[in-house]
C-alpha cells in the first residue's frame, strides 16, 4: 500500500517495510482503507500484520467493516461524513516519522564494490543515476513500490503498468506520481 500524501510514510509491504512503518500500521486502532484491494503484491504475499477487525474498507459504492458490507453508498459522501465527524489532530502531536528521515542513507555517495547487490545499494545507485524530471516507468510490484517516493529531493515522474489480479479483472493500480522538493 502506498502511503503518499498526508505524511509520506512510504510503502507498507511487510517484509520490505521499515520496522517503524510496520509498527505504526500493524498496531493502529483503526485503518481506513480507501479504494484498496489487498492483493499478494501489495501485502508481500498476504503477510500484512493487521487484522480485518482493524480495517474499515471504503470502496466506490460500498463500505465493509469486518465481514459486513454496507451499501449502496457513494465514496465521496462517506469520506465527507468521516471528515466531518473525525476529530482533526495537529500533525505535530501525532509523532509521525516521515519516510525522508529513514531514506537519507540512499543520498550517500555510491561506491561500487565487489559484493552482493542489496536493496539499499540498488536504490542508492538509482538515486544517483536519476536526474530531475526523468520519467521512470516501472512494472507494478517491487520495481514501482521500491522507487515511488524514494527520491524526495528532486522531481521525477513515476508511471506504473497495469497488473492483472484475476483472470476476469484488470486493475490499473497506479498513475503518475510526483515527489518534489
Secondary structure, 3 states (H helix, E strand, C coil): CEECCCCCCEECCHHHCCHHHHHHHHCCCCEEEECCCCCHHHHCCCCCCCCHHHEEEECCCCEEECCEEECCCCHHHHHHHHHHHCCCCCHHHHCCCCHHHHHHHHHCCCCCCCCCCCHHHHHHHHHHHCCCCCEEEECCCHHHHHHCCCCCCCCEEEEECCEEEECCEEECCCCEEEECC
